[in-house]
Amino acid sequence: KMPAKDMMVKALWQINRYKITFDTDGGSEIDPIEQDYDTAITAPDAPTKEGYTFIGWDTTVPKKMPAKDMTVKARWQINRYKITFDTDGG
């Protein structure tokens, strides 16, 4: 029922938490970052993968937590190696 006097109603808010997941495409595992919206993010160290050089993420890791979950994927460049044969005079 409607009260017989004016009332003030105050909204209560709870900040949302979101997650950034790191797909290393076969590289070393990186734990996801899960924290409150609009808080500062510390980007993880670069992953490693045998035979490859990490060249960055397919999407920039934001400086603050966005208002959505997201996944970033590692980009790799294959390494080139040289084999030299020593025939020991032969």
PLY file of the C-alpha trace (Angstrom):
ply
format ascii 1.0
element vertex 90
property float x
property float y
property float z
element edge 89
property int vertex1
property int vertex2
end_header
0.00 0.00 0.00
1.08 3.54 -0.61
2.08 5.22 2.67
0.35 8.43 3.72
3.63 10.39 3.73
6.61 11.07 1.46
9.44 8.54 1.52
13.01 8.55 0.29
14.36 5.30 -1.11
18.11 4.92 -1.53
19.61 2.52 -4.07
22.40 0.20 -2.91
24.99 -0.85 -5.46
27.47 -3.69 -5.54
30.35 -3.37 -7.98
30.55 -6.09 -10.64
33.59 -8.36 -11.01
34.90 -9.42 -14.40
37.57 -11.80 -15.70
40.35 -11.57 -18.26
41.44 -15.01 -19.47
44.76 -15.60 -21.25
44.83 -18.17 -24.08
48.55 -18.88 -24.54
48.01 -21.18 -27.53
50.23 -23.94 -26.14
52.56 -21.64 -24.22
53.15 -21.45 -20.49
49.99 -21.06 -18.45
48.91 -17.65 -17.18
46.32 -17.37 -14.44
43.24 -15.30 -15.27
42.76 -11.87 -13.72
39.45 -11.54 -11.87
38.68 -8.27 -10.15
36.25 -5.39 -9.74
35.19 -3.18 -12.63
37.34 -0.09 -13.27
40.22 -1.16 -11.00
43.84 -1.00 -12.19
45.19 -4.12 -13.92
48.76 -5.34 -13.78
49.47 -7.13 -17.07
51.11 -10.55 -16.65
54.64 -11.42 -17.73
54.93 -12.74 -21.27
54.33 -16.48 -21.70
56.98 -18.77 -23.14
56.74 -21.52 -25.74
59.59 -23.73 -26.90
60.66 -22.90 -30.44
58.67 -19.65 -30.56
59.02 -15.98 -29.62
56.06 -14.22 -28.02
55.13 -11.17 -30.13
52.18 -9.88 -28.11
48.51 -10.41 -27.47
45.84 -10.29 -30.18
44.02 -7.66 -28.07
45.62 -5.05 -25.84
45.40 -5.91 -22.15
43.49 -2.93 -20.69
44.91 -0.74 -17.93
41.60 -0.96 -16.02
39.10 -3.80 -15.74
36.43 -3.37 -18.43
32.72 -3.94 -17.83
32.84 -7.36 -19.49
34.72 -10.66 -19.41
37.33 -11.00 -22.10
39.90 -13.43 -23.49
43.18 -12.40 -25.04
45.21 -14.81 -27.16
48.99 -15.02 -27.46
50.61 -14.36 -30.83
53.78 -16.30 -31.64
56.54 -16.16 -34.23
58.31 -19.41 -34.98
62.06 -19.33 -34.31
64.60 -20.25 -36.97
67.72 -22.17 -36.08
70.88 -23.07 -37.98
72.64 -26.43 -37.84
76.32 -26.47 -38.74
78.10 -29.75 -39.48
81.77 -30.09 -38.59
83.14 -32.86 -40.83
86.49 -32.75 -39.01
88.49 -32.50 -42.26
86.33 -34.94 -44.20
0 1
1 2
2 3
3 4
4 5
5 6
6 7
7 8
8 9
9 10
10 11
11 12
12 13
13 14
14 15
15 16
16 17
17 18
18 19
19 20
20 21
21 22
22 23
23 24
24 25
25 26
26 27
27 28
28 29
29 30
30 31
31 32
32 33
33 34
34 35
35 36
36 37
37 38
38 39
39 40
40 41
41 42
42 43
43 44
44 45
45 46
46 47
47 48
48 49
49 50
50 51
51 52
52 53
53 54
54 55
55 56
56 57
57 58
58 59
59 60
60 61
61 62
62 63
63 64
64 65
65 66
66 67
67 68
68 69
69 70
70 71
71 72
72 73
73 74
74 75
75 76
76 77
77 78
78 79
79 80
80 81
81 82
82 83
83 84
84 85
85 86
86 87
87 88
88 89
